[in-house]
Amino acid sequence: MGRIALTPPTPDLVKAIVQAQADEVLTRRGITAPQTVLCGIRRFDITTPATVFYWDVNAKIELVLRVRGEDRTVLGLASERTFVWPSEGLIARVTTEALRQAAAETERALNELFAPAH
């Protein structure tokens, strides 16, 4: 199909998600001291594999979050099938769903990473 360009770019999308979730988790936990969250993007793919009859639109996001030397992997996956040429709207919808899942997983992972030590 060609190259899919995201606006804003991938690093900016990921940064916004991680920063928003970190702010929320830290506020909820009452942590006011500055904290560092490192985030690596292992995978951020949007593909449109085709057969003779249909196209699949797949978005796969895999991030690694590191806090205080501990890592958590975060995933966001979404897919839809279409029997006509994949539209920009369909690609955006699938990508948005994968980002939504990645955000929810980021919140879960950060809750674990910022949990008080026992």
BELBELQUI-V847045 format. One record per residue. N is the residue number from 0. OMEGA is omega in whole degrees, -180 to 180 (none if undefined). Layout:
N;OMEGA + N;OMEGA
//
This chain:
0;-177 + 1;-177 + 2;177 + 3;179 + 4;-180 + 5;175 + 6;-2 + 7;-179 + 8;-177 + 9;-179 + 10;179 + 11;177 + 12;-178 + 13;179 + 14;-179 + 15;-180 + 16;-177 + 17;-179 + 18;180 + 19;-179 + 20;178 + 21;178 + 22;-179 + 23;-179 + 24;-179 + 25;178 + 26;-179 + 27;-180 + 28;179 + 29;179 + 30;-177 + 31;178 + 32;179 + 33;-180 + 34;178 + 35;174 + 36;176 + 37;-178 + 38;174 + 39;177 + 40;178 + 41;-177 + 42;171 + 43;-175 + 44;170 + 45;-177 + 46;179 + 47;179 + 48;-175 + 49;167 + 50;177 + 51;-172 + 52;-174 + 53;171 + 54;167 + 55;173 + 56;-176 + 57;173 + 58;-180 + 59;-180 + 60;175 + 61;-179 + 62;172 + 63;179 + 64;178 + 65;176 + 66;177 + 67;177 + 68;178 + 69;-179 + 70;170 + 71;177 + 72;-179 + 73;179 + 74;171 + 75;-177 + 76;175 + 77;-179 + 78;172 + 79;178 + 80;177 + 81;179 + 82;174 + 83;-180 + 84;-179 + 85;-178 + 86;175 + 87;179 + 88;179 + 89;179 + 90;178 + 91;-179 + 92;-180 + 93;179 + 94;179 + 95;179 + 96;178 + 97;177 + 98;178 + 99;178 + 100;179 + 101;178 + 102;179 + 103;178 + 104;177 + 105;178 + 106;179 + 107;-178 + 108;-180 + 109;175 + 110;178 + 111;-175 + 112;-180 + 113;178 + 114;178 + 115;177 + 116;-179 + 117;none
//
